[in-house]
């Protein structure tokens, strides 16, 4: 017969691994793996590496990233637009739900 196709190998950044281990410390390994959509075995390997001191936890969250004021303003404007669009989408969904609830009676 044919070979069973294996899932493509995914590579994760060091920062992702460190944050995944941190999340596992707060909610548990299995729950963290579910939330992140990663195999539990990968997460447990990263936890083992961190405990052995081979997964640098370094300065991922301890040092803030320095950005210029214009970059921060641009990000703020983008986030405001995204929030406005999300509010509009939510308003439309609420109206549609009310409409279909009324129609189903």
N, C-alpha and C positions, 0 to 999 in steps of 0.2 A: 504494500500500500504506500501511501505518501508519508512524508515527514510531517510531524506536527510543527506548525509555525510557532516560533517563540516570539515573545513580546520584544520590541526593539529596546536596546539598552539605553537607559536615560542617564544623563549626567547631571549632577546637582552642584551648585556652587558651595563653597565652604561656608558662606554666610547662611545659606539655606539650611545646611546640615546643622550648624550651630543653633539656629533658631528652632529647628525641629527638635533637637535634643532639649532645648530650654522648654518648649511646649510639652514635651513628654514628661519633663520633671514636674510640671504643674497639673496636667490632666491624665497622665499615664501614657505608656507607650502605644497600646492598642488604639486608644481614642485619638491620640495625636496622628497616628498613621492614617486612620480613617479620615480625619479632618483635612489632612494634607493630600490625600489621594496617593500615598506612596506605599510600597510593600513594607509590612511590619519588619521583615528580616533586614531590610536596609536600615531602618530606624534603629533596630537593636544593635546592628553593627556599628552605627555612628555613636550610640551610647557607650558601647564597649571601648571604642577608640577614644572618646572623651574621657572616660574614667582612667584609661591608660596614659592620658596626657598627650595623645597623638592627634587629637582633633583640637586645633587651636581655638580657644574661646576668646582669646585676645581682646581686641578693641572693637568688636562688631557694633555693640550698642553703647559702649561707654564714651566714645568720642563722637560728638555731633559733627555732621558733615557741614563744612563751611561753604555757604553759597552766597552769591552776590544778591543785593537787594532787588535787582531787576529780575533775577531768576525766581526769587521768592514771590515777587509781584505777579510774574507770569503764571507761576503755579497756582497762586491764590485765585487769579482770574479764571484759570482753567477749572479749578475745583468749584468756583461759584457757578460757572456755566453748567457744569456736570450736575450740581445740586439742583439748579433750576430745571434742567431737563428731566431729572429724576422725579422732582415734585410734579411736573406736568404729566409724566407717564403715570404716576400714582393716582393723580386726579382722574385721568381718563379711565384707568382700571376700576376705580371706585364707582364712577358713573356707569360704566358698562355692567358691573356687577349688580348695581341697583336696577338697571334696565332689565337685565335677564331675570333677576329675582321677581320683578313685577310681572314679566311675561309668563313665567312658569306657573303662576297661580291660576 
